[in-house]
Amino acid sequence: MKRKGFKIAGMVLLGIGAAVGFTFAVMLLWNSLIPSIFGLGIISFWQALGLLVLSRLLFGGFGHSGGHRFGGMHHRKGLREKWTSMTPEERKEFISKRKERMCGGRFGRRNFFDDSDFDFERTDFDKKDNE
């Protein structure tokens, strides 16, 4: 039981140390860059901590595990099981849907280049057009 208490205390101290380290990094970066670039004043440790808390509230950063919010592979086992249970036709359909979503997508990147754009065997063009 004593070991568990030391482990918890160590994790708390590590967390506090990380927060202090990030705060000092923000403070030092702000004080070295922002006044010379934008002409704003320097900030204190507590203002830097406030900036970190504000950025956490606005953008939701640190402490985020697994990457599931931004499309990480948190369902890796489920996807693998689903893949192994698919027939070859279902796999082809799955792959084509993924390609459509990733490469074709909503913004029409699918037909960005025509097939004729990369036809190197064609000789019906005039060299003067390329100069």
ABEGO torsion letter per residue (X at the ends): XAAAAAAAAAAAAAAAAAAAAAAAAAAAAAAAAAAAAAGBBBBBAAAAAAAAAAAAAAAGBBGBBGGAAAGBBAAAAAAAAAAAABBAAAAAAAAAAAAAAAAAEAAGAAAABBAAAABAABAABBAAAAX
